[in-house]
Amino acid sequence: MLIISIGVQEHLFELEAELNVTDEAKPFYVVYPDETAGAWRIQAVPVSPDSFESRKPLPEAWRGLRDEELSEVSGIDGGIFVHASGFIGGTSHLSWSGLSI
């Protein structure tokens, strides 16, 4: 997992190409603060800059869940939501230490 500022995801593809990052070493997710909500977002990295297909969507069991139900199923306190397609999710705080997605 890579923690970055929003707007940098596009730059990720440039860096991967420039550094010849292998597929095995490419990150699946970016994590960034949602300053308007005072929360955190996790976003699945697409397979290419112009694709809607994610390298690894968030777990299917989490998709479409919100709030306490999401926290219960995911084991992450403060869950806010995971989009039905699994491309983005949110939590009120970072508590993902040791989490395996």
Backbone hydrogen bonds in HBPLUS format (Angstrom, degrees):
<---DONOR---> <-ACCEPTOR-->    atom                        ^
c    i                          cat <-CA-CA->   ^        H-A-AA   ^      H-
h    n   atom  resd res      DA  || num        DHA   H-A  angle D-A-AA Bond
n    s   type  num  typ     dist DA aas  dist angle  dist       angle   num
A0002-LEU N   A0029-TYR O   3.38 MM  27  6.40 159.4  2.43 135.9 141.8     1
A0031-VAL N   A0002-LEU O   2.83 MM  29  6.10 145.4  1.95 151.1 157.0     2
A0004-ILE N   A0031-VAL O   2.75 MM  27  5.92 151.3  1.83 155.6 165.0     3
A0008-VAL N   A0005-SER O   3.34 MM   3  6.08 145.6  2.46 141.3 143.0     4
A0011-HIS N   A0008-VAL O   2.85 MM   3  5.17 120.7  2.21 107.1 122.9     5
A0012-LEU N   A0008-VAL O   3.14 MM   4  6.54 133.6  2.36 146.6 159.9     6
A0012-LEU N   A0009-GLN O   2.98 MM   3  5.06 133.2  2.20  97.6 111.0     7
A0015-LEU N   A0011-HIS O   2.95 MM   4  6.29 162.8  1.98 158.7 163.1     8
A0016-GLU N   A0012-LEU O   2.90 MM   4  6.12 161.4  1.93 153.2 158.4     9
A0017-ALA N   A0013-PHE O   3.09 MM   4  6.26 157.5  2.14 144.6 149.9    10
A0018-GLU N   A0014-GLU O   2.88 MM   4  6.06 168.8  1.89 154.7 158.3    11
A0019-LEU N   A0015-LEU O   2.85 MM   4  5.88 156.8  1.90 152.0 157.5    12
A0021-VAL N   A0016-GLU O   2.93 MM   5  4.94 163.4  1.95 144.9 149.7    13
A0020-ASN N   A0017-ALA O   3.21 MM   3  5.02 157.6  2.26  99.2 105.9    14
A0025-ALA N   A0022-THR O   2.98 MM   3  5.32 140.5  2.14 107.5 118.6    15
A0026-LYS N   A0023-ASP O   3.31 MM   3  5.31 155.8  2.37 101.4 108.3    16
A0045-VAL N   A0028-PHE O   2.73 MM  17  5.42 172.0  1.74 143.9 145.8    17
A0030-VAL N   A0043-GLN O   2.87 MM  13  5.35 152.9  1.94 148.3 157.1    18
A0043-GLN N   A0030-VAL O   2.84 MM  13  5.35 165.3  1.87 159.7 164.8    19
A0032-TYR N   A0041-ARG O   3.00 MM   9  5.46 157.4  2.05 147.7 154.7    20
A0041-ARG N   A0032-TYR O   2.86 MM   9  5.46 167.0  1.88 165.3 169.8    21
A0034-ASP N   A0039-ALA O   2.77 MM   5  5.11 173.8  1.78 135.0 136.8    22
A0037-ALA N   A0034-ASP O   3.15 MM   3  5.62 133.8  2.37 108.9 120.0    23
A0038-GLY N   A0034-ASP O   2.84 MM   4  5.79 122.5  2.18 145.9 163.1    24
A0039-ALA N   A0034-ASP O   3.16 MM   5  5.11 157.0  2.22 138.7 139.8    25
A0040-TRP N   A0091-THR O   2.84 MM  51  5.37 165.3  1.86 169.9 172.4    26
A0091-THR N   A0040-TRP O   2.98 MM  51  5.37 153.6  2.05 145.6 151.8    27
A0042-ILE N   A0089-GLY O   2.99 MM  47  5.29 157.9  2.04 134.3 138.7    28
A0089-GLY N   A0042-ILE O   2.88 MM  47  5.29 141.6  2.03 150.7 160.3    29
A0044-ALA N   A0087-PHE O   2.87 MM  43  5.01 159.5  1.91 133.5 140.5    30
A0055-ARG N   A0045-VAL O   2.76 MM  10  5.85 170.3  1.77 168.0 165.1    31
A0047-VAL N   A0053-GLU O   2.85 MM   6  6.00 153.1  1.92 159.9 158.9    32
A0051-SER N   A0048-SER O   3.10 MM   3  5.24 165.0  2.12 121.6 120.4    33
A0058-LEU N   A0086-GLY O   2.79 MM  28  4.64 173.5  1.79 137.8 137.1    34
A0062-TRP N   A0059-PRO O   2.98 MM   3  5.55 152.5  2.06 115.6 123.7    35
A0063-ARG N   A0060-GLU O   3.16 MM   3  5.26 140.7  2.32 102.8 113.5    36
A0065-LEU N   A0062-TRP O   3.11 MM   3  5.70 158.8  2.16 138.8 139.9    37
A0064-GLY N   A0082-VAL O   2.86 MM  18  5.53 144.6  1.98 132.7 142.2    38
A0082-VAL N   A0065-LEU O   3.13 MM  17  5.84 132.7  2.36 162.2 162.8    39
A0070-LEU N   A0066-ARG O   3.20 MM   4  5.04 158.6  2.25 110.6 114.0    40
A0067-ASP N   A0080-ILE O   3.04 MM  13  4.55 160.2  2.08 111.6 113.6    41
A0070-LEU N   A0067-ASP O   3.03 MM   3  5.38 117.5  2.44 105.8 120.4    42
A0071-SER N   A0067-ASP O   2.97 MM   4  6.32 162.7  2.00 156.5 162.0    43
A0072-GLU N   A0068-GLU O   2.85 MM   4  6.02 159.4  1.89 151.8 157.1    44
A0073-VAL N   A0069-GLU O   3.02 MM   4  6.20 166.7  2.04 150.4 153.3    45
A0074-SER N   A0070-LEU O   2.82 MM   4  5.79 165.5  1.84 156.7 161.4    46
A0075-GLY N   A0071-SER O   2.83 MM   4  5.37 143.0  1.97 136.1 144.9    47
A0092-SER N   A0078-GLY O   2.79 MM  14  4.95 153.8  1.86 130.8 139.3    48
A0080-ILE N   A0090-GLY O   2.90 MM  10  5.18 161.1  1.93 139.4 133.0    49
A0090-GLY N   A0081-PHE O   2.85 MM   9  5.40 150.5  1.93 155.8 155.6    50
A0083-HIS N   A0088-ILE O   2.90 MM   5  5.67 166.6  1.92 163.7 167.8    51
A0086-GLY N   A0083-HIS O   2.90 MM   3  5.16 148.7  2.00 109.3 119.4    52
A0099-LEU N   A0096-TRP O   2.88 MM   3  5.15 160.6  1.91 138.0 136.0    53
